[in-house]
């Protein structure tokens, strides 16, 4: 019972919360990629989806644990957001 209480106490910290959120994002992303059919329109973007699924939680976790500073986390997340929105908006250039 003490282990469960300690686990719940640790999850209530910022690091524990980001860890739980990271596990959820990774788990859902892996399930999504596992169920992705080869003829799906998203099949060609599976590698990009996997990279985003791995980079976002890693950047959040590194920021919360103060391994990297807030400006670096902002830069990483801004770069990911710019990439996602650039790929989603309008016609794509050839190549």
C-alpha positions as CSV (number, residue, x, y, z in Angstrom):
1,X,0.0,0.0,0.0
2,X,2.9,2.3,0.7
3,X,4.2,1.8,-2.8
4,X,1.0,2.9,-4.3
5,X,0.8,6.0,-2.1
6,X,4.4,6.9,-3.0
7,X,3.6,6.4,-6.7
8,X,0.6,8.7,-6.5
9,X,2.7,11.2,-4.6
10,X,5.4,11.2,-7.3
11,X,2.9,11.6,-10.1
12,X,1.7,14.8,-8.5
13,X,5.1,16.4,-9.1
14,X,5.8,18.2,-12.4
15,X,8.4,15.6,-13.4
16,X,6.0,12.7,-12.6
17,X,3.1,14.4,-14.5
18,X,5.3,14.9,-17.6
19,X,6.5,11.3,-17.3
20,X,2.9,9.9,-17.2
21,X,1.9,12.2,-20.1
22,X,4.9,11.0,-22.0
23,X,4.1,7.4,-21.5
24,X,0.5,8.0,-22.6
25,X,1.7,9.8,-25.8
26,X,4.2,7.1,-26.6
27,X,1.7,4.3,-25.9
28,X,-1.1,5.9,-28.0
29,X,1.4,6.7,-30.8
30,X,2.7,3.2,-31.0
31,X,-0.9,1.8,-31.0
32,X,-1.8,4.3,-33.8
33,X,1.3,3.3,-35.9
34,X,0.6,-0.4,-35.3
35,X,-2.9,-0.1,-36.6
36,X,-2.0,2.1,-39.6
37,X,-2.9,0.3,-42.8
38,X,-0.5,0.3,-45.7
39,X,-3.1,1.8,-48.0
40,X,-3.9,4.6,-45.5
41,X,-3.2,8.2,-46.6
42,X,-1.0,8.6,-43.5
43,X,1.2,5.6,-44.3
44,X,3.7,7.8,-46.1
45,X,4.1,10.0,-43.1
46,X,4.6,7.2,-40.5
47,X,8.2,8.1,-40.0
48,X,7.4,11.8,-39.4
49,X,4.6,10.8,-37.0
50,X,7.0,8.5,-35.1
51,X,9.6,11.2,-34.8
52,X,7.1,13.7,-33.4
53,X,5.7,11.1,-31.0
54,X,9.2,10.6,-29.7
55,X,10.5,14.2,-29.7
56,X,7.7,16.0,-28.0
57,X,7.7,13.9,-24.8
58,X,11.5,13.9,-24.7
59,X,11.6,17.7,-25.0
60,X,9.0,18.1,-22.3
61,X,10.8,15.7,-19.9
62,X,14.2,17.3,-20.5
63,X,12.7,20.7,-19.8
64,X,10.9,19.7,-16.6
65,X,14.0,17.9,-15.2
66,X,16.1,21.1,-16.1
67,X,18.5,19.0,-18.2
68,X,18.0,21.7,-20.9
69,X,16.8,25.3,-20.4
70,X,13.4,26.6,-21.2
71,X,14.6,28.4,-24.3
72,X,15.9,25.2,-25.8
73,X,12.6,23.4,-25.1
74,X,10.7,26.3,-26.7
75,X,13.0,26.1,-29.8
76,X,12.5,22.3,-30.1
77,X,8.7,22.5,-29.7
78,X,8.5,25.6,-32.0
79,X,10.5,23.7,-34.7
80,X,8.2,20.7,-34.4
81,X,5.1,22.9,-34.6
82,X,6.5,24.7,-37.6
83,X,7.3,21.5,-39.4
84,X,3.8,20.1,-38.7
85,X,1.9,23.2,-39.8
86,X,4.1,23.6,-42.9
87,X,3.3,20.1,-43.9
88,X,-0.4,20.5,-43.2
89,X,-1.0,23.8,-45.0
90,X,-1.6,24.1,-48.6
91,X,0.0,22.5,-51.6
92,X,3.4,20.9,-51.1
93,X,6.4,21.8,-53.3
94,X,7.6,19.0,-55.6
95,X,10.4,16.8,-54.2
